[in-house]
Amino acid sequence: RSSDLCTILKDINHEGQVHVLRVVENVIKVNPTVGPQMFQPLFPAVFRGIIDGERYPVVMSVYLGLIGRILLQNTSFFSSLLSQMALEFNQELDELLGNLIEMWVDRMDNITQADRSEE
């Protein structure tokens, strides 16, 4: 179950998190309709990590990759996630989306460097 996956992610190091999240990303690549639904309990933590400024660049890179893939391939799921997170953060949708984009732009250099160094 994906809720068990959330628990496991809290208990493993950042490298392990990256490996697990890359598997999740591959599932979403293969099936952008069902994939996000399968791992739905995971995405609030991913979204929170982006907004809170995850300090490990490789983890942030994977977080942004997951959310970006959902945004591009399953807009209805992204909209529902954004609404859920807006309630949690007590923000308007456009304000929260702006914060997400701002964090994305702020971290872009770190992310591309992290991806390059990992190869």
MIBATOR-565570 format. One record per residue: x, y, z of N, C-alpha, C, CB in turn; residue in one letter. Coordinates in steps of 0.2 Angstrom, whole numbers, plus 5000, padded with zeros to 4 digits. Each point is the difference from the previous one (the first is absolute). Glycine has a CB too. Layout:
% MIBATOR-565570
   n_u   n_v   n_w  ca_u  ca_v  ca_w   c_u   c_v   c_w  cb_u  cb_v  cb_w  aa
     X     Y     Z     X     Y     Z     X     Y     Z     X     Y     Z   A
...
***
This chain:
% MIBATOR-565570
   n_u   n_v   n_w  ca_u  ca_v  ca_w   c_u   c_v   c_w  cb_u  cb_v  cb_w  aa
  5004  4994  5000  4996  5006  5000  5004  5006  5000  4991  4994  5006   R
  5007  5011  4991  5004  5007  4999  5000  5003  5007  4997  5001  4988   S
  4999  4998  5017  5000  5003  5006  5006  4997  5004  4988  5003  5000   S
  5013  4991  4999  5006  4996  5003  5007  5003  4997  4993  4990  5002   D
  5006  5012  4991  5006  5003  4997  5002  5006  5003  4997  4995  4989   L
  4998  5009  5013  5001  5007  5003  5004  4999  5007  4990  5004  4995   C
  5008  4990  5009  5004  4999  5006  5007  4998  4998  4989  4996  5006   T
  5012  4999  4989  5006  4998  4999  5005  5006  4998  4995  4989  4996   I
  5002  5015  5000  5004  5006  4997  5003  5004  5006  4993  5001  4990   L
  5003  5000  5016  5002  5003  5005  5006  4997  5004  4989  5005  5001   K
  5012  4988  4998  5005  4996  5004  5006  4999  4996  4990  4995  5006   D
  5010  5007  4988  5006  4999  4996  5004  5006  4998  4995  4990  4995   I
  5012  5009  5004  5004  5006  4998  4998  5003  4994  5009  4995  5006   N
  4994  5011  4992  4998  5004  4994  5001  4996  4994  5002  5011  5006   H
  5004  4986  4994  5001  4996  4994  4995  4994  4998  5012  5002  5002   E
  4986  4995  5004  4994  4995  4999  4994  5003  4998  5005  4994  5009   G
  4993  5012  4994  4994  5004  4998  5000  5001  4992  4999  5005  5011   Q
  5007  4997  4987  5001  5002  4992  4998  4994  4996  5009  5009  5003   V
  4994  4985  4999  4999  4994  4996  4993  4998  5000  5011  4996  5003   H
  4985  5004  5003  4993  4999  5000  4996  5005  4996  5002  4995  5012   V
  4999  5011  4989  4997  5005  4996  5001  5000  4993  5000  5007  5010   L
  5005  4990  4988  5002  4999  4992  4995  4995  4998  5012  5004  5001   R
  4987  4991  5003  4996  4994  4998  4993  5003  4999  5007  4991  5006   V
  4991  5013  4999  4993  5003  5000  4999  5004  4993  5000  5001  5013   V
  5006  5003  4986  5000  5004  4994  4999  4996  4993  5007  5008  5006   E
  4996  4986  4994  5000  4996  4995  4993  4997  4999  5012  4997  5001   N
  4985  5001  5004  4993  4998  5000  4995  5005  4997  5002  4993  5010   V
  4999  5014  4992  4996  5005  4997  5002  5001  4993  5000  5006  5011   I
  5006  4993  4987  5002  5001  4993  4996  4995  4996  5011  5004  5003   K
  4989  4989  4999  4997  4995  4997  4992  5001  5000  5010  4992  5003   V
  4987  5010  5002  4993  5001  5001  4998  5006  5003  4999  4988  5000   N
  5001  5018  4997  4999  5006  5003  4993  5001  5003  5008  5005  4992   P
  4987  4991  5006  4993  5000  5002  5000  4996  5007  4995  5001  4988   T
  5007  4993  5012  4999  4996  5006  5006  5001  5005  4994  4992  4993   V
  5012  5009  5005  5006  5001  5004  4999  5005  5006  5007  4997  4990   G
  4991  5009  5008  4999  5005  5006  4995  4998  5005  5003  5009  4992   P
  4992  4987  5006  4995  4998  5004  5003  4994  5005  4991  5003  4991   Q
  5013  4993  5006  5003  4995  5004  5004  5002  5006  5000  4993  4989   M
  5004  5013  5010  5004  5003  5005  4998  5006  5003  5009  4995  4993   F
  4984  5006  5006  4997  5006  5003  5002  5003  5007  4990  4997  4992   Q
  5011  4998  5013  5001  5002  5006  5008  5003  5001  4992  4991  5004   P
  5012  5008  4991  5007  5002  5000  5000  5007  4998  5004  4989  4997   L
  4992  5014  4998  5001  5006  4997  4999  5006  5005  4996  4995  4990   F
  5000  5005  5015  5000  5006  5005  5007  5001  5003  4988  4998  5002   P
  5015  4997  5000  5007  5000  5002  5005  5003  4995  4997  4991  5008   A
  5002  5007  4986  5004  5002  4995  4999  5008  4999  5000  4988  4994   V
  4994  5014  5005  4998  5007  4999  5002  5004  5006  4990  4996  4994   F
  5009  5001  5012  5003  5004  5006  5007  5001  5000  4991  4995  5007   R
  5013  5000  4991  5007  5000  4999  5002  5005  4995  5001  4988  5003   G
  4996  5013  4992  5001  5006  4995  4999  5007  5003  4997  4992  4991   I
  4997  5008  5012  4998  5007  5003  5005  5002  5006  4988  4998  4996   I
  5014  4997  5008  5004  5001  5006  5007  5000  4998  4992  4994  5007   D
  5010  5005  4987  5007  5001  4997  5005  4994  5002  4998  5012  5001   G
  5000  4982  4997  5004  4994  5002  5007  5002  4999  4991  4992  4996   E
  5013  5006  5009  5007  5003  4999  5005  4995  4996  4998  5006  5011   R
  5000  4988  4988  5004  4996  4996  4999  5000  4993  5001  4992  5009   Y
  5003  5011  4987  4999  5002  4993  4997  4994  4996  5009  5008  5000   P
  4994  4986  5001  4998  4994  4996  4993  4998  5001  5012  4996  5000   V
  4986  5004  5007  4993  4999  5002  4995  5005  4997  5004  4995  5011   V
  4998  5012  4990  4996  5005  4997  4999  4999  4992  5004  5008  5009   M
  5001  4990  4988  5000  4999  4993  4995  4994  4998  5012  5003  4999   S
  4988  4992  5005  4995  4995  4999  4993  5002  5002  5008  4991  5002   V
  4991  5013  5003  4994  5003  5002  4997  5004  4994  5003  5000  5012   Y
  5001  5004  4986  4998  5005  4994  4998  4996  4994  5007  5009  5005   L
  4997  4986  4994  4999  4995  4994  4993  4997  5000  5012  4998  4999   G
  4986  4999  5007  4994  4997  5001  4994  5005  5000  5006  4992  5008   L
  4994  5014  4995  4995  5005  5000  4999  5002  4992  5002  5003  5013   I
  5004  4999  4984  5000  5002  4993  4997  4995  4996  5010  5007  5002   G
  4991  4987  4998  4998  4994  4996  4992  5000  5001  5011  4994  5001   R
  4987  5006  5005  4993  5000  5002  4996  5006  4997  5002  4994  5010   I
  5001  5012  4991  4997  5006  4997  4999  5000  4992  5006  5006  5009   L
  4999  4991  4988  5000  4999  4993  4996  4995  4997  5011  5005  5000   L
  4988  4989  5004  4997  4994  4997  4993  4998  5003  5012  4996  4998   Q
  4987  5008  5008  4994  4998  5003  4997  5006  5004  5003  4988  5001   N
  4995  5017  4995  4998  5007  5003  4994  4999  5005  5004  5005  4989   T
  4992  4991  5010  4994  4999  5005  5003  4998  5007  4992  4997  4991   S
  5013  4998  5009  5003  4998  5006  5004  5006  5003  5000  4988  4996   F
  5003  5015  5000  5004  5006  5003  4996  5005  5003  5009  4998  4991   F
  4985  5004  5006  4995  5005  5002  4998  4997  5007  4997  5004  4988   S
  5001  4990  5012  4997  4998  5007  5006  5000  5005  4991  4993  4994   S
  5015  5005  5005  5005  5000  5004  5002  5008  5002  5005  4990  4995   L
  4995  5014  5001  5000  5007  5001  4995  5003  5005  5006  5002  4989   L
  4988  4996  5010  4994  5002  5004  5001  4997  5007  4993  5000  4990   S
  5009  4994  5011  5001  4997  5006  5006  5003  5004  4996  4989  4995   Q
  5009  5013  5001  5006  5003  5004  4998  5008  5001  5008  4992  4994   M
  4988  5011  5002  4998  5007  5002  4996  5000  5006  5000  5003  4988   A
  4996  4992  5014  4997  5000  5006  5005  4998  5006  4989  4996  4994   L
  5015  5000  5005  5005  4998  5005  5005  5006  5002  5000  4989  4996   E
  5002  5015  4998  5004  5006  5001  4996  5006  5002  5008  4995  4992   F
  4985  5005  5008  4996  5005  5001  5001  5006  4995  4999  4997  5012   N
  5002  5001  4981  5002  5005  4995  4995  5000  4995  5012  4999  5003   Q
  4987  5006  4993  4996  5000  4994  5004  4996  4994  4995  5011  5003   E
  5001  4986  4993  5004  4995  4995  5005  5004  4996  4989  4994  4999   L
  5009  5012  4998  5005  5003  4996  5007  5002  5004  4990  5005  4993   D
  5009  4997  5014  5005  5002  5004  5005  4994  5001  4993  5008  5006   E
  5004  4986  4995  5004  4994  5001  5003  4998  4994  4992  4996  5009   L
  5005  5004  4985  5003  4998  4994  5006  5005  4999  4989  4996  4995   L
  5010  5011  5006  5005  5004  5000  5006  4999  5004  4992  5008  4997   G
  5007  4989  5009  5005  4998  5005  5004  4994  4997  4994  5005  5010   N
  5002  4990  4987  5003  4994  4997  5005  5002  4994  4990  4994  5003   L
  5007  5011  4993  5004  5002  4994  5006  5004  5002  4990  5000  4993   I
  5010  5004  5012  5005  5004  5003  5006  4995  5003  4992  5010  5003   E
  5006  4985  5000  5005  4995  5003  5003  4997  4994  4993  4998  5011   M
  5003  5000  4984  5003  4996  4994  5005  5005  4997  4989  4994  4998   W
  5010  5012  5001  5005  5004  4997  5006  5001  5004  4990  5006  4994   V
  5009  4995  5013  5005  5001  5004  5005  4994  5000  4992  5008  5007   D
  5005  4987  4993  5004  4993  5001  5003  4998  4993  4993  4997  5010   R
  5005  5005  4985  5002  4997  4993  5007  4999  4999  4990  5006  4995   M
  5014  4999  5007  5007  4999  4999  5003  4994  5004  5001  5013  4998   D
  4997  4987  5009  5002  4995  5004  4998  4993  4997  4999  5007  5010   N
  4995  4993  4988  4997  4993  4997  5004  4998  4994  4989  5003  5004   I
  5012  5001  4991  5004  4998  4994  5007  4998  5002  4993  5008  4993   T
  5010  4995  5012  5007  4998  5003  4999  4993  5003  5004  5012  5002   Q
  4991  4987  5002  4999  4994  5003  4999  4994  4995  4995  5006  5010   A
  5001  4995  4985  4999  4995  4995  5007  4999  4997  4988  5004  4998   D
  5016  5001  5000  5006  4999  4996  5005  4996  5005  4998  5011  4993   R
  5002  4991  5013  5005  4996  5004  4998  4993  5002  5003  5011  5005   S
  4991  4988  4994  4998  4993  5001  5001  4995  4995  4991  5005  5007   E
  5010  4998  4987  5001  4996  4994  5007  4997  4999  4992  5007  4994   E
***
